[in-house]
């Protein structure tokens, strides 16, 4: 197995320019593809997840052209349903691509097979398929019921009201919202139960508005897509820096003295994960913020403080808090994180296992994790990453406790941040 040995460090300071947001990148690519006109997408994230989306869009008949050697792309939209009516798409472990393309393909009137890596075939999609079937979609499971891979057939016109559970993954609702303008009928989505990860739906609604579609909303329980909704290219759109990726560097500043400044997200961001900075502030970190930057430094006196936090709004960034808890006085409890169980890996189980390797006492439940830091971190821990980019990036922060760490399968960070370890080495001292 490939591995990377990270040296011990005791301080972190510097400035980091963030890669583009994965959440925004894949939303913008699909909306640009479905829109009328050509969209120049600036500062697109270059990662495994965006590459599988770009490849899929090409296979579906969308014009995709990279602007020289930049991270800018020109997407020539198809102005409605995909013109290619028969395709097999491989989508890796990209949930943002798989869920949204399932919905868009289901309403594009063709025969499509959607597959991914083995872990993608373990990630539930039944709630989205059920919601699409209520609207007339015809979708078959090619393996286990409720999970990919999928065979999609042309839809048959059915009702105009559907429902989706809100407590499994917000990506199901995002996929529906982005695809439903293809129906060209007034369509209502009812959310059953509490909607998790609401800020991610906020990103979706903001991106829809950029492409000319306004969704009627009844709180977080009901959404209406008008029959007249049509995507229109905004001409040019910039992708914000990735707020989830910002969490590692902000935590590094809070743990390692700092200051560490991230550029690309800030007070004006549409991403909910900028609220990670508020959680660090609750732990005692010094936080400063501008329209397009955030800076973090260690508490003025003493160590970070343990917190008890509902993390429903920041599920991805909350993983970083689990590692920051190693450097806090007291017992940290992160609650309302059931969605961790159905991500790239079972992140609650994985995080508990790896934190124990460095000496922490960890209690895990169905939707919480509780971390008691050790008096002394255990050096030379061998960290398994479970083909999960966020496990690798989070656990790199352990080195700030002046202990070396080995990261197995470091290339898993290519999913969202190929240059992560080089960037981290630039601030760790």
VEXNUFI-694869 format. One record per residue (C-alpha): x, y, z; residue in three letters. Coordinates in steps of 0.1 Angstrom, whole numbers, padded with zeros to 4 digits, always signed. Example, Ala and Ser with C-alpha at 12.3 -4.5 7.8 and 13.67 -1.06 7.14 Angstrom:
2
+-------+-------+-------+------+
:     x :     y :     z : rest :
+-------+-------+-------+------+
: +0123 : -0045 : +0078 :  ALA :
: +0137 : -0011 : +0071 :  SER :
+-------+-------+-------+------+
This chain:
429
+-------+-------+-------+------+
:     x :     y :     z : rest :
+-------+-------+-------+------+
: +0000 : +0000 : +0000 :  UNK :
: +0012 : +0035 : -0007 :  UNK :
: +0018 : +0057 : +0023 :  UNK :
: +0031 : +0091 : +0032 :  UNK :
: +0051 : +0098 : +0064 :  UNK :
: +0043 : +0132 : +0078 :  UNK :
: +0069 : +0148 : +0102 :  UNK :
: +0061 : +0161 : +0136 :  UNK :
: +0054 : +0198 : +0138 :  UNK :
: +0046 : +0222 : +0166 :  UNK :
: +0034 : +0253 : +0148 :  UNK :
: +0013 : +0264 : +0118 :  UNK :
: +0012 : +0298 : +0101 :  UNK :
: +0008 : +0312 : +0066 :  UNK :
: -0017 : +0318 : +0039 :  UNK :
: -0035 : +0293 : +0017 :  UNK :
: -0054 : +0298 : -0015 :  UNK :
: -0082 : +0272 : -0015 :  UNK :
: -0091 : +0250 : -0045 :  UNK :
: -0126 : +0254 : -0058 :  UNK :
: -0156 : +0241 : -0039 :  UNK :
: -0166 : +0206 : -0049 :  UNK :
: -0202 : +0213 : -0040 :  UNK :
: -0204 : +0243 : -0062 :  UNK :
: -0183 : +0229 : -0090 :  UNK :
: -0205 : +0199 : -0097 :  UNK :
: -0237 : +0218 : -0093 :  UNK :
: -0225 : +0245 : -0117 :  UNK :
: -0213 : +0220 : -0143 :  UNK :
: -0247 : +0203 : -0144 :  UNK :
: -0267 : +0235 : -0145 :  UNK :
: -0244 : +0249 : -0173 :  UNK :
: -0250 : +0216 : -0192 :  UNK :
: -0288 : +0219 : -0189 :  UNK :
: -0289 : +0256 : -0197 :  UNK :
: -0294 : +0274 : -0229 :  UNK :
: -0261 : +0291 : -0240 :  UNK :
: -0225 : +0288 : -0233 :  UNK :
: -0212 : +0293 : -0197 :  UNK :
: -0176 : +0301 : -0188 :  UNK :
: -0169 : +0284 : -0155 :  UNK :
: -0140 : +0300 : -0138 :  UNK :
: -0117 : +0284 : -0111 :  UNK :
: -0134 : +0250 : -0114 :  UNK :
: -0121 : +0225 : -0089 :  UNK :
: -0096 : +0201 : -0105 :  UNK :
: -0102 : +0167 : -0088 :  UNK :
: -0115 : +0132 : -0093 :  UNK :
: -0151 : +0141 : -0085 :  UNK :
: -0152 : +0170 : -0111 :  UNK :
: -0134 : +0149 : -0137 :  UNK :
: -0160 : +0121 : -0136 :  UNK :
: -0187 : +0148 : -0139 :  UNK :
: -0170 : +0164 : -0170 :  UNK :
: -0166 : +0129 : -0186 :  UNK :
: -0203 : +0121 : -0180 :  UNK :
: -0215 : +0154 : -0195 :  UNK :
: -0193 : +0148 : -0226 :  UNK :
: -0208 : +0113 : -0230 :  UNK :
: -0243 : +0129 : -0227 :  UNK :
: -0237 : +0153 : -0256 :  UNK :
: -0227 : +0185 : -0237 :  UNK :
: -0199 : +0206 : -0251 :  UNK :
: -0170 : +0208 : -0227 :  UNK :
: -0138 : +0227 : -0235 :  UNK :
: -0110 : +0236 : -0212 :  UNK :
: -0096 : +0271 : -0216 :  UNK :
: -0059 : +0265 : -0224 :  UNK :
: -0042 : +0251 : -0193 :  UNK :
: -0063 : +0270 : -0168 :  UNK :
: -0090 : +0258 : -0144 :  UNK :
: -0116 : +0276 : -0166 :  UNK :
: -0140 : +0256 : -0188 :  UNK :
: -0165 : +0266 : -0215 :  UNK :
: -0197 : +0245 : -0211 :  UNK :
: -0220 : +0246 : -0241 :  UNK :
: -0254 : +0238 : -0227 :  UNK :
: -0281 : +0217 : -0244 :  UNK :
: -0310 : +0239 : -0233 :  UNK :
: -0330 : +0210 : -0218 :  UNK :
: -0328 : +0173 : -0217 :  UNK :
: -0295 : +0155 : -0227 :  UNK :
: -0294 : +0149 : -0265 :  UNK :
: -0276 : +0116 : -0262 :  UNK :
: -0303 : +0090 : -0254 :  UNK :
: -0281 : +0059 : -0247 :  UNK :
: -0250 : +0060 : -0224 :  UNK :
: -0232 : +0041 : -0197 :  UNK :
: -0217 : +0065 : -0171 :  UNK :
: -0189 : +0056 : -0146 :  UNK :
: -0191 : +0081 : -0117 :  UNK :
: -0164 : +0068 : -0093 :  UNK :
: -0173 : +0076 : -0057 :  UNK :
: -0187 : +0111 : -0065 :  UNK :
: -0220 : +0114 : -0046 :  UNK :
: -0227 : +0149 : -0059 :  UNK :
: -0223 : +0136 : -0095 :  UNK :
: -0242 : +0103 : -0090 :  UNK :
: -0272 : +0117 : -0073 :  UNK :
: -0278 : +0147 : -0095 :  UNK :
: -0271 : +0128 : -0128 :  UNK :
: -0296 : +0101 : -0117 :  UNK :
: -0323 : +0127 : -0115 :  UNK :
: -0313 : +0145 : -0147 :  UNK :
: -0310 : +0113 : -0167 :  UNK :
: -0343 : +0100 : -0153 :  UNK :
: -0360 : +0130 : -0169 :  UNK :
: -0340 : +0130 : -0202 :  UNK :
: -0360 : +0103 : -0221 :  UNK :
: -0331 : +0079 : -0227 :  UNK :
: -0316 : +0046 : -0216 :  UNK :
: -0287 : +0052 : -0192 :  UNK :
: -0266 : +0029 : -0169 :  UNK :
: -0250 : +0046 : -0140 :  UNK :
: -0221 : +0029 : -0121 :  UNK :
: -0194 : +0037 : -0096 :  UNK :
: -0167 : +0022 : -0075 :  UNK :
: -0177 : -0006 : -0050 :  UNK :
: -0182 : +0019 : -0021 :  UNK :
: -0205 : +0040 : -0043 :  UNK :
: -0226 : +0008 : -0047 :  UNK :
: -0229 : +0007 : -0009 :  UNK :
: -0242 : +0043 : -0006 :  UNK :
: -0280 : +0045 : -0005 :  UNK :
: -0300 : +0060 : -0033 :  UNK :
: -0334 : +0044 : -0028 :  UNK :
: -0350 : +0076 : -0014 :  UNK :
: -0341 : +0095 : -0046 :  UNK :
: -0353 : +0067 : -0069 :  UNK :
: -0386 : +0064 : -0050 :  UNK :
: -0391 : +0102 : -0053 :  UNK :
: -0384 : +0101 : -0091 :  UNK :
: -0407 : +0071 : -0095 :  UNK :
: -0436 : +0091 : -0081 :  UNK :
: -0431 : +0115 : -0110 :  UNK :
: -0431 : +0087 : -0136 :  UNK :
: -0394 : +0078 : -0137 :  UNK :
: -0385 : +0042 : -0146 :  UNK :
: -0354 : +0030 : -0128 :  UNK :
: -0341 : -0005 : -0122 :  UNK :
: -0315 : -0016 : -0096 :  UNK :
: -0288 : -0037 : -0112 :  UNK :
: -0276 : -0050 : -0079 :  UNK :
: -0289 : -0046 : -0043 :  UNK :
: -0323 : -0029 : -0040 :  UNK :
: -0319 : +0007 : -0029 :  UNK :
: -0283 : +0010 : -0041 :  UNK :
: -0264 : +0017 : -0073 :  UNK :
: -0257 : +0006 : -0100 :  UNK :
: -0289 : +0018 : -0118 :  UNK :
: -0305 : +0013 : -0152 :  UNK :
: -0327 : +0042 : -0162 :  UNK :
: -0354 : +0040 : -0189 :  UNK :
: -0375 : +0068 : -0205 :  UNK :
: -0400 : +0082 : -0179 :  UNK :
: -0437 : +0079 : -0183 :  UNK :
: -0458 : +0110 : -0174 :  UNK :
: -0472 : +0106 : -0138 :  UNK :
: -0481 : +0128 : -0109 :  UNK :
: -0467 : +0163 : -0101 :  UNK :
: -0461 : +0158 : -0064 :  UNK :
: -0433 : +0138 : -0049 :  UNK :
: -0418 : +0133 : -0015 :  UNK :
: -0383 : +0126 : -0002 :  UNK :
: -0370 : +0118 : +0033 :  UNK :
: -0348 : +0146 : +0046 :  UNK :
: -0327 : +0128 : +0071 :  UNK :
: -0305 : +0106 : +0049 :  UNK :
: -0287 : +0129 : +0024 :  UNK :
: -0294 : +0164 : +0012 :  UNK :
: -0280 : +0153 : -0022 :  UNK :
: -0313 : +0136 : -0029 :  UNK :
: -0332 : +0169 : -0027 :  UNK :
: -0305 : +0187 : -0046 :  UNK :
: -0307 : +0162 : -0074 :  UNK :
: -0345 : +0167 : -0076 :  UNK :
: -0344 : +0205 : -0075 :  UNK :
: -0318 : +0206 : -0103 :  UNK :
: -0335 : +0181 : -0126 :  UNK :
: -0372 : +0191 : -0122 :  UNK :
: -0372 : +0220 : -0147 :  UNK :
: -0367 : +0193 : -0174 :  UNK :
: -0403 : +0182 : -0167 :  UNK :
: -0418 : +0216 : -0178 :  UNK :
: -0447 : +0210 : -0154 :  UNK :
: -0455 : +0226 : -0120 :  UNK :
: -0439 : +0201 : -0096 :  UNK :
: -0440 : +0200 : -0058 :  UNK :
: -0414 : +0183 : -0035 :  UNK :
: -0425 : +0175 : +0000 :  UNK :
: -0397 : +0168 : +0025 :  UNK :
: -0406 : +0141 : +0051 :  UNK :
: -0390 : +0146 : +0085 :  UNK :
: -0362 : +0170 : +0093 :  UNK :
: -0340 : +0181 : +0065 :  UNK :
: -0303 : +0176 : +0073 :  UNK :
: -0274 : +0197 : +0059 :  UNK :
: -0297 : +0226 : +0051 :  UNK :
: -0268 : +0249 : +0040 :  UNK :
: -0261 : +0225 : +0011 :  UNK :
: -0297 : +0231 : -0001 :  UNK :
: -0290 : +0268 : +0003 :  UNK :
: -0260 : +0264 : -0021 :  UNK :
: -0283 : +0246 : -0046 :  UNK :
: -0310 : +0273 : -0045 :  UNK :
: -0284 : +0300 : -0049 :  UNK :
: -0269 : +0283 : -0080 :  UNK :
: -0304 : +0278 : -0095 :  UNK :
: -0310 : +0315 : -0092 :  UNK :
: -0277 : +0322 : -0110 :  UNK :
: -0291 : +0302 : -0139 :  UNK :
: -0324 : +0319 : -0139 :  UNK :
: -0346 : +0295 : -0119 :  UNK :
: -0364 : +0306 : -0087 :  UNK :
: -0379 : +0279 : -0065 :  UNK :
: -0409 : +0285 : -0043 :  UNK :
: -0401 : +0274 : -0008 :  UNK :
: -0423 : +0266 : +0022 :  UNK :
: -0396 : +0266 : +0050 :  UNK :
: -0375 : +0235 : +0045 :  UNK :
: -0405 : +0212 : +0041 :  UNK :
: -0418 : +0220 : +0007 :  UNK :
: -0404 : +0232 : -0027 :  UNK :
: -0422 : +0242 : -0059 :  UNK :
: -0406 : +0241 : -0093 :  UNK :
: -0427 : +0261 : -0118 :  UNK :
: -0436 : +0247 : -0153 :  UNK :
: -0420 : +0278 : -0168 :  UNK :
: -0386 : +0272 : -0152 :  UNK :
: -0358 : +0272 : -0179 :  UNK :
: -0321 : +0274 : -0173 :  UNK :
: -0303 : +0303 : -0189 :  UNK :
: -0266 : +0307 : -0190 :  UNK :
: -0253 : +0336 : -0168 :  UNK :
: -0224 : +0338 : -0193 :  UNK :
: -0197 : +0335 : -0167 :  UNK :
: -0196 : +0321 : -0132 :  UNK :
: -0168 : +0319 : -0106 :  UNK :
: -0165 : +0289 : -0083 :  UNK :
: -0158 : +0299 : -0046 :  UNK :
: -0130 : +0283 : -0027 :  UNK :
: -0139 : +0251 : -0009 :  UNK :
: -0151 : +0259 : +0026 :  UNK :
: -0149 : +0223 : +0038 :  UNK :
: -0112 : +0222 : +0027 :  UNK :
: -0107 : +0255 : +0046 :  UNK :
: -0115 : +0237 : +0078 :  UNK :
: -0081 : +0218 : +0079 :  UNK :
: -0061 : +0250 : +0077 :  UNK :
: -0082 : +0270 : +0101 :  UNK :
: -0080 : +0242 : +0126 :  UNK :
: -0042 : +0241 : +0120 :  UNK :
: -0040 : +0278 : +0129 :  UNK :
: -0061 : +0272 : +0161 :  UNK :
: -0040 : +0242 : +0171 :  UNK :
: -0006 : +0254 : +0160 :  UNK :
: -0006 : +0291 : +0170 :  UNK :
: -0012 : +0307 : +0137 :  UNK :
: -0023 : +0328 : +0123 :  UNK :
: -0033 : +0308 : +0092 :  UNK :
: -0054 : +0327 : +0066 :  UNK :
: -0075 : +0309 : +0039 :  UNK :
: -0084 : +0329 : +0008 :  UNK :
: -0114 : +0321 : -0014 :  UNK :
: -0141 : +0319 : +0012 :  UNK :
: -0153 : +0344 : +0038 :  UNK :
: -0182 : +0364 : +0051 :  UNK :
: -0199 : +0366 : +0017 :  UNK :
: -0197 : +0328 : +0010 :  UNK :
: -0228 : +0308 : +0000 :  UNK :
: -0213 : +0277 : +0017 :  UNK :
: -0226 : +0267 : +0051 :  UNK :
: -0192 : +0252 : +0061 :  UNK :
: -0178 : +0287 : +0067 :  UNK :
: -0197 : +0283 : +0100 :  UNK :
: -0169 : +0259 : +0110 :  UNK :
: -0151 : +0291 : +0120 :  UNK :
: -0178 : +0298 : +0146 :  UNK :
: -0172 : +0263 : +0161 :  UNK :
: -0135 : +0270 : +0164 :  UNK :
: -0143 : +0304 : +0181 :  UNK :
: -0165 : +0285 : +0206 :  UNK :
: -0134 : +0264 : +0213 :  UNK :
: -0115 : +0296 : +0221 :  UNK :
: -0097 : +0301 : +0188 :  UNK :
: -0092 : +0337 : +0176 :  UNK :
: -0111 : +0341 : +0143 :  UNK :
: -0110 : +0371 : +0119 :  UNK :
: -0130 : +0372 : +0087 :  UNK :
: -0133 : +0394 : +0056 :  UNK :
: -0156 : +0391 : +0025 :  UNK :
: -0133 : +0365 : +0009 :  UNK :
: -0109 : +0353 : +0036 :  UNK :
: -0109 : +0338 : +0071 :  UNK :
: -0080 : +0337 : +0096 :  UNK :
: -0076 : +0315 : +0127 :  UNK :
: -0051 : +0316 : +0155 :  UNK :
: -0047 : +0298 : +0188 :  UNK :
: -0065 : +0311 : +0220 :  UNK :
: -0047 : +0341 : +0236 :  UNK :
: -0041 : +0320 : +0267 :  UNK :
: -0042 : +0283 : +0273 :  UNK :
: -0055 : +0255 : +0251 :  UNK :
: -0086 : +0251 : +0231 :  UNK :
: -0118 : +0242 : +0251 :  UNK :
: -0140 : +0212 : +0245 :  UNK :
: -0174 : +0218 : +0230 :  UNK :
: -0208 : +0200 : +0228 :  UNK :
: -0221 : +0209 : +0194 :  UNK :
: -0250 : +0200 : +0170 :  UNK :
: -0232 : +0196 : +0137 :  UNK :
: -0262 : +0191 : +0114 :  UNK :
: -0253 : +0222 : +0094 :  UNK :
: -0216 : +0214 : +0089 :  UNK :
: -0214 : +0176 : +0085 :  UNK :
: -0182 : +0176 : +0064 :  UNK :
: -0163 : +0202 : +0084 :  UNK :
: -0174 : +0187 : +0117 :  UNK :
: -0149 : +0159 : +0110 :  UNK :
: -0121 : +0184 : +0115 :  UNK :
: -0135 : +0192 : +0149 :  UNK :
: -0131 : +0156 : +0159 :  UNK :
: -0094 : +0159 : +0154 :  UNK :
: -0092 : +0194 : +0170 :  UNK :
: -0108 : +0178 : +0200 :  UNK :
: -0074 : +0160 : +0206 :  UNK :
: -0060 : +0195 : +0215 :  UNK :
: -0088 : +0207 : +0237 :  UNK :
: -0093 : +0206 : +0274 :  UNK :
: -0122 : +0184 : +0283 :  UNK :
: -0146 : +0160 : +0265 :  UNK :
: -0159 : +0171 : +0231 :  UNK :
: -0192 : +0157 : +0218 :  UNK :
: -0203 : +0161 : +0182 :  UNK :
: -0240 : +0154 : +0177 :  UNK :
: -0265 : +0150 : +0149 :  UNK :
: -0240 : +0135 : +0125 :  UNK :
: -0259 : +0104 : +0113 :  UNK :
: -0251 : +0113 : +0077 :  UNK :
: -0214 : +0104 : +0084 :  UNK :
: -0225 : +0068 : +0083 :  UNK :
: -0234 : +0069 : +0046 :  UNK :
: -0206 : +0090 : +0032 :  UNK :
: -0174 : +0079 : +0014 :  UNK :
: -0170 : +0055 : +0043 :  UNK :
: -0188 : +0051 : +0077 :  UNK :
: -0171 : +0081 : +0090 :  UNK :
: -0182 : +0078 : +0127 :  UNK :
: -0167 : +0043 : +0129 :  UNK :
: -0136 : +0052 : +0109 :  UNK :
: -0129 : +0084 : +0129 :  UNK :
: -0133 : +0065 : +0162 :  UNK :
: -0109 : +0038 : +0151 :  UNK :
: -0082 : +0062 : +0140 :  UNK :
: -0085 : +0086 : +0169 :  UNK :
: -0080 : +0057 : +0193 :  UNK :
: -0047 : +0049 : +0175 :  UNK :
: -0033 : +0082 : +0186 :  UNK :
: -0044 : +0077 : +0222 :  UNK :
: -0079 : +0092 : +0224 :  UNK :
: -0108 : +0077 : +0243 :  UNK :
: -0137 : +0076 : +0219 :  UNK :
: -0174 : +0068 : +0223 :  UNK :
: -0195 : +0064 : +0192 :  UNK :
: -0233 : +0062 : +0187 :  UNK :
: -0257 : +0061 : +0158 :  UNK :
: -0255 : +0099 : +0154 :  UNK :
: -0227 : +0112 : +0177 :  UNK :
: -0191 : +0109 : +0186 :  UNK :
: -0175 : +0118 : +0219 :  UNK :
: -0138 : +0123 : +0222 :  UNK :
: -0116 : +0125 : +0253 :  UNK :
: -0080 : +0136 : +0244 :  UNK :
: -0050 : +0117 : +0257 :  UNK :
: -0025 : +0132 : +0281 :  UNK :
: +0001 : +0125 : +0255 :  UNK :
: -0005 : +0117 : +0218 :  UNK :
: +0010 : +0084 : +0206 :  UNK :
: +0037 : +0090 : +0180 :  UNK :
: +0041 : +0071 : +0147 :  UNK :
: +0005 : +0060 : +0144 :  UNK :
: -0004 : +0044 : +0110 :  UNK :
: -0036 : +0061 : +0099 :  UNK :
: -0059 : +0042 : +0076 :  UNK :
: -0080 : +0064 : +0053 :  UNK :
: -0107 : +0041 : +0039 :  UNK :
: -0105 : +0056 : +0004 :  UNK :
: -0120 : +0088 : +0021 :  UNK :
: -0103 : +0121 : +0013 :  UNK :
: -0115 : +0138 : +0044 :  UNK :
: -0101 : +0111 : +0067 :  UNK :
: -0066 : +0117 : +0052 :  UNK :
: -0068 : +0155 : +0055 :  UNK :
: -0083 : +0155 : +0090 :  UNK :
: -0058 : +0131 : +0105 :  UNK :
: -0028 : +0150 : +0091 :  UNK :
: -0035 : +0176 : +0118 :  UNK :
: -0024 : +0151 : +0145 :  UNK :
: +0012 : +0160 : +0135 :  UNK :
: +0008 : +0194 : +0151 :  UNK :
: +0010 : +0177 : +0185 :  UNK :
: +0047 : +0171 : +0178 :  UNK :
: +0042 : +0135 : +0167 :  UNK :
: +0050 : +0120 : +0133 :  UNK :
: +0022 : +0101 : +0115 :  UNK :
: +0020 : +0077 : +0086 :  UNK :
: -0010 : +0083 : +0062 :  UNK :
: -0020 : +0052 : +0042 :  UNK :
: -0033 : +0057 : +0006 :  UNK :
: -0026 : +0094 : +0006 :  UNK :
: -0037 : +0097 : -0030 :  UNK :
: -0074 : +0095 : -0018 :  UNK :
: -0072 : +0133 : -0014 :  UNK :
: -0073 : +0135 : -0052 :  UNK :
: -0111 : +0133 : -0048 :  UNK :
: -0112 : +0170 : -0039 :  UNK :
: -0078 : +0184 : -0031 :  UNK :
: -0049 : +0168 : -0051 :  UNK :
: -0023 : +0193 : -0037 :  UNK :
: -0034 : +0189 : -0001 :  UNK :
: -0002 : +0175 : +0015 :  UNK :
: +0020 : +0199 : -0003 :  UNK :
: -0002 : +0228 : +0008 :  UNK :
: -0003 : +0215 : +0044 :  UNK :
: +0035 : +0212 : +0044 :  UNK :
: +0037 : +0249 : +0034 :  UNK :
: +0021 : +0260 : +0067 :  UNK :
: +0032 : +0233 : +0092 :  UNK :
: +0064 : +0242 : +0110 :  UNK :
+-------+-------+-------+------+
